[in-house]
Amino acid sequence: MADGIRFGTDGWRGVIAQDFTFGNVARAAAATAEYLQDPKRRDLPFYRDWGVPYRGPEAGLVVGYDTRFLSPQFAEVAAKVIASYGIPVMLTDSPVPTPALSYIVVERKLAGAVMITASHNPPIYNGYKFKPEYGGSATKEATDLIEQHLPSRPPEVGGKDVPVTSLREEYLGVLESRVDLKAISKAPLHVVVDPMYGSAQGYLAELLGKYGIPYTAIRSRIDPLFGGKKPEPLPEFMGPTRAVIRSLKGRVRRRTVVGLITDGDGDRGASMDEKGNFLDTHRTSSLILWHLIRNRGERGLVLKSFALTDLIRKIAEDAGLEVREIKIGFKWAVEGLFRGEAMFAAEESGGYGYRWHLPERDGILAGLLLLELIAAEGKGLGALLGELFRRYGPHYYDRVDLELEDRLKVVERVKSAPPDSIGGRKVVAVETLDGVKLRFENGWLLFRASGTEPILRVYCEMDSPKAVEEVISAGVALAKEVADG
């Protein structure tokens, strides 16, 4: 860590005007430029072991940004600093979803990209992501090397204006080629599109409009305050989506209504069924995996993050597929996807990746695949989830985020001295891949310190809503007791 700049699970994030300043953005951009020119970059594992094509700084870089406060201005500073090193740089002409930026890196054979975004963090945050040549989250080795080049002082920002570029048509074109939009257009659907005021706004709506698929777009204007909420697809932020779906019930007859939600920079997705029930990322990812196996005939390794539902494992293993758990943060899925070893990768925060697309999360593509699933099965998401539960058993989940400065202390204490039971359930196993997970016969409880915010996340999955409530309440009480002690 150097003066407020530290790359976590997916980039560096900070509070605007406190840590995330124009000076610090300029420092991060200077470090990125020096990273691109550093001969040691050739020794990074993804070139040596994965087969990623090395591209020198002359291949150029693109800088994009989301809809947050001052994001265009931060992006311009970053672009000008990198350009001052003699590296060709383009700046996007408008806010873009992160997966669009990642796609352009691969398609145009660039040396990388910088995305100014804090993803799903609260409005007071902004952030800086770097995407190497493969168009996915930067590995720890790459961000460590960038950090080594951080200057102690901000460089001068000047020079000529950086040329701008549009990514929209290229990215929409690849999305159009990835799913069967003609089949979707024949299904009796009405889609509620909710980008949560983020940079994915307009993308899904444009594709639906092109194919004549009825839709209602909400939260689709630029609002740096995100309506006063975090741009994260969580149940507590889904009131507007739910209200619109339920209002359509009597007006859109003989059509299946579905809600598709993306986060602040469009790389994460969740959904809502025909009755306005929120389908969290666990259920959404399970439905997508089921569709890939059942209707697309996909086969291969499945990667699931440590905090993701066990339902993923049951679906994959039922189809004879191998499942491998990975640490939390999509960067841990990148190698398997890039090398083609993994067919599908999913994480609890709503990121889903595919061997045939990008080693990157894509919330817009996730929504399109759910529409393809509904068209193939002729049923709404709620009915389809019911089928999964009947086959593999019920799975219920919740997560509580606690603001705790001593969050690392809690994780280490539970890891070193795990309780024998919690919430009236006997602990039958302890897993420590990322944080500490206490397993019970019918579920699990996980404690993990956030890598981007001063937050302890407490996750729980059980076989009933009541069991989740009891176990997660006991987990929160334990965390507070340890922190206060």
N, C-alpha and C positions, 0 to 999 in steps of 0.2 A: 504493500500500500504506500502511495506517495502523495501526500498533501491532498487527500480527499478523492483520489482517483484509484479505484480498484475494480478489476473486472471479476464479476461473480459468475453465477450460473449461465447467464446469457448477456454479457456486456456490463458496462459501468452505468450505474444509475445514482442520481443524487437529487437533493431538494434544490429546486430552482432558486438561484441567488444566494444560496448557502454553500453548497458544494458544486452544484451544476451551474457554473458561471461561464461567460464568454472566454475568460482567461483559461479556465480548465479545459474547455472544449478545444481551444487552440493548442494547448499542451498535448491533449490526446491525439489531435490531428497530426501534430509534429511527430509524435511517437509512432503513429501509423505510417507516415511517410518514411521515417527512418527504418522501420521494420521492413517495409517493402524493398528498401535498398540494402538491407543487411545481408551479407553473404551467408550468415548462419541460418537464414531462413530455409535454405535448401536442405538443411539437416532435420527439419521438422518431420515427425513420424508420418504425417499424412502424405508427404511426398515419397518418403523412403519405403513405407510399408503398404500404403493403400493404393498407390499408383495415381495419385492426383497429379495432373500436369502442372509443372512449375511455370509460372508466367512472371517475367520480370516487370519492374515498375513501368516500363515503356508500354505495357499492355493497357495501362490506364485503370481508372477507378471511377465508380459512380457514387454520388452521395444523395441519399433520399431522406425523407422526413415525414412525421405523422402530423396530427392535428393539434398537438399540444401548444401551450403558450410559448411563443418565440421559437418554435421548432424551425420555421423557414430561415430565421436569422442565424440560429445556431448552425444550421446546415451550410449556410453561405460562408460562415467563418471557417468551418472545417474544410470546405472545398477550397477556399482561397489559400489556406495554410498549406494544404497538400500540394496545390498547384505551384506554390512558391518553391517547391523542391524540384521542379521540372517534370513532375509526373502529370500526364494527361488526366484531366478530371472533368466529369460532367455532373451537373446538378439537375435533379428532377424538376419538372415545371409545376408540380403540384404535390400534395400529400399522396403517398403511395403505401400500399400494404407491404409489409416486410417480405412475404413470399414473392411478390412481383420483383422486388429489388434482387432477391437471390436468384430468381430465374434469369434475369438480364445478365448477371455475372456469368452464368453458364452459357447462355445463348450467344452473348457477344464476346466470349472468351476474354474476360477482363481479369485483372490481377486481384480484384476484390471489390468490396462495397462498404460504405459506412451508412448506417441508418440511425438517424436521430429519433429516438423513441424511448419511452419508459414502459412500453407495452401495456400491461394491465395495472400498473401502479397508480396510486392516487394522483389527482391533478397537480399537486404541488411538486411532483417529480418530473424529471426528464432524464434521458439516457442516451447512450452511445453504444451501438452494436457494430461489430466488424464481421464481415462475411468473406472468407477466403475464396479461392478459385472454384471450389466445389459447390458454392452457393448454399452453405448451411452454417450453423452455429460454429464459431471459432473454438478450437480445442484449447485446453488449458495451456499447452505448450506454446501456442501462438499468442495468446493474451499475455502470458508471462514474458515473452520476448518483447511485445509491445510495451509493457510496463517498464522493462529495462531501459527503454529509450525515452521515458518521460523526462522532459527538460525541467529544470528547477523553476524557470520563469516562462511566462507565456511569450511566444514569438510575436513579432510584429505581424499585423494583419493588413495587407494592402494589395496592391496589384490590380490587374484588370478584372473585369467581371468574368465569371466562369460560364462557359456555354451551358445551356439547358437542354434537356432531352425529355421526351415522353416515353413512358414504358407501357402505357395503358393497352394499346392495341396488341402489342406482342404478347403480353401476359394474358389478356382475354382470349387471344387466339389459342394459346396452349391449353387453357382451361377447357375451351370448347372441344379440343381434340381428346381430352382425357375422359369425358363422360358422354353418354348417349342422350344428348339433349332432345333429339327427335322423339325418342321413346318417352322421355319425361313430359314433353309437350302434349302427348296423347293421353296422359293420365289425368284424372279429374282432381286437380290440385289447386290450392290457393296458398301462396307462400307469404308469410310475414317475415320481411327482411329487417333485421335489427343489427346494424354495425356499431351501436352504442356510441355514436358520435365520432367513431374512430376513422382511420384512414382507409378502411375497406369500403366506405360508403360509395355507392354508385356502381360498384363492379358487378356484384351478383345481380342487382336490379337490371343492369344493362343486358346481361345475358338472358335473363328471364324475359325481358321485353322483346328481345330479338326473336325469340322462339314462341312468342305469344302466350307465355305462361302467366296466368293471373297472379299478381302480387300486390302487397301493401308494404311500403317502405316507411319505417319509423326511425327516429333518432338518426336522421340522415343529413344533418347539416353540421358545419364546423362549430363546435362549442368547446373551447379549451378547458372548461370546468366539467365537461361530460355530464351535464345535468345535475351536478352536485354529488355524483357517485363515482366510484372506481369503474373504469371501463373493463370490468372483468365479468365473464358470464357465471355469476353466482346467483343462487335463488333470491337473495335479498335485493338484487338489482333488476329483477325481471318483471316488476309490476307493470310497466307500460306494455311489454310484449304480451303478457298474460291477458291484460285488459282488451287489447286489440283482437287477440284470437277469440276470446269469449264473445266479444261484440259481433264477430263475423259469423258466429254459429247459426244464428237465425237468418242471416242475410245471404250466406253462401251455401246454398243447398246442393246436395249431391256432389259436393267437392270435399276432399280431405284437406283440412287446414294444417299447416305445419309451420313452426317458427324456427328460423335459422339465425343464430346469434354469433357474431365475431367480436373479438376484443379490440383494444385500442389501436393495435397495429395490424390486425387481420391475420395473425398467424395462429390464433387459437379459436376453437369453435365449440359451441354447445347447441342444444336444440330444445324445442318445446312441442309436445304432442298435440293432437287434434282437440283435446279438452283443456288445453292451457296448462298442463302439468309440465314442469320443468324437468328436462332430462339432462342431468349433470354430465360432466365429461366421462365419467365411468360408464354410464349407460349409452351415451353417444358413441364412444369408442367401441363398445361391445357390439352395437348395431352395425357399425361400419365394418368391423372384422367379420361378423356373421355374413354380411353382404359380399365381402370380398371372397370368402370361402364358398358360400352357397350359390351365388349368382354369377360370379366372375371366374370361379374355378381357380382362384389364386392358391399357391402352395409355397411354403418356405418358412424360415425362422420367424417367430413373432417376438418382438422386444416390448417389454412392459416396464414402466418405471416402478420403483419400490413402493410408491404411494398409490398405485393404480389397482382397481378392483381385481379380485380373484376370478371374477366372471370371465375375464380375458383368457386366463389360463384354461378354464374349463372348456370354453368354446374351441380354442386352438387344439388342445389335447384330444378332444372328442373327434377332431378331424385328422388326428394323427400327426399334428404339427408340433415341433419343438418350441418351447417358450423359454426365454431367458430374461431374468430381471436385471435392470440396469439402474444406476444411480439417478437421482432426480436432476433434471436439466437435460434438454433435448440434445445437447452436445454429445452425450453418451450414446446416442442412437445413430449419430452421423456416420461412423465408420461402417457399421453393418449395412446401412441403406446405400451408401456410396458404392461399396464393393459388391452389392447385389446379393449379399448373404441373407439379409433380412427382407422379408416380403412386406412387413408392416411393423411400425413402431408407434407406441402411444404412451402418453404421460398424463398424470392426474390433472395438470393445469390446463389441459385442452389442446395439446399438440399432437397431431397425427401425421405420420410420414409414410411414403410408399416407395417401393423399389423403382417403380416405373415413372416417378415424377421428379422429386428433388430430395436430397437428404436434409429436408427442412420442413417445419410445420406449415400447414396451409389451411386456415380456417374456412376460406371460401370454397376450396375444393372439397373439404369435409361436408359442407352443406349440400353441394351438388351430388355427392355420393349418396347422401341420405335420400335425396329426391329420386335418384336412380333406384334405390332400394324400394321405396314406396311404389314406384312405377312397376317394378318387377314383381312385387308381392301382392299388389292391389289392396294393401291395408295401410292404416296410419301407423305412426311410430309407437303410440301407446299400445295398440293391439300387438304389434310385433314384439315389443318389450315383454308383454304378457307371455308370448310364446317362449321367449328365452327363459323367463322365470319358471315356467312350468317344466321346462326341460332340464335346467341346471340349478334350480332353487332360487329363492329370493335373495337379493343383495341390496342392502340399504347403507347409506353412507352420509357422513357429515364431516365438516372441518371447522375448527375454531382457530382464529388467529389472535394470539395474545401479544400485546405490546409489552415485551420484557427485555430489559437491558441484559439481564443475566440468563438469556436464552441458552447459551452454550453450557452454562453451569447445570441447567436442568437436564439437558441431553446427556451430559457426562455422568451425572449422578444416577439417572435411571439406568444408564448403560452399565455402570460399575456395580450397582446394587439394585437390580430389578425386583419389583414386588412379587410375592408369590401369587397374589390375586389382586384384581382390581374390578370395581363395580360388581362384586359378587361372582366374578368369573375367574377360574383358575388359569394362570399363565402356563401354557404347555411348551412354549418355545420363545426364545429371544433372538431376533435377527438384527444385525448391525451394518447392513450394506450402506445405508445412508440415514443417519439419525439412529433411533432405536425403536424397533417394532416388537410389541408384546403380542404374541399369538394366543388365541383361545381356540377351543374346539370348533366354534362357529363364527370366527371372525378375528379381528386384530385392531390394535391401537398403536399409532405411530407418533413419536415426538421428533420433530426436526426443526432446526434453526434455519430461518430464511437466509439466503445468501445475498439478498438485495435490500432487505428492510430489517429494522430492529424488531423482528417478530418471531415468536415461537409458534409453529404450526402444529396443531394437534389433530390428527386424522383418525377416523374410525370407520370400519365396515363390519356390519353384523347382519343377522338374518331377519331382523325386524326393526321398525322405527323405534320401538320402546327400548330395545337392547342397545341401539346406537346412543340414544339419549342418556341412558344410565351409565354406559361405559365412558362416553366422552365427557360427561359431567365429572365422573370420578377422575378422569385423566387431567382435566383442567384444574381440579382441586389439588391433585398431586403436584402439578407443575407450579402452582402458586405457593404451595407449602415449601417446596424445595427452593424456589426463588427467594422467598421471605426468610428462609433459614440461613 
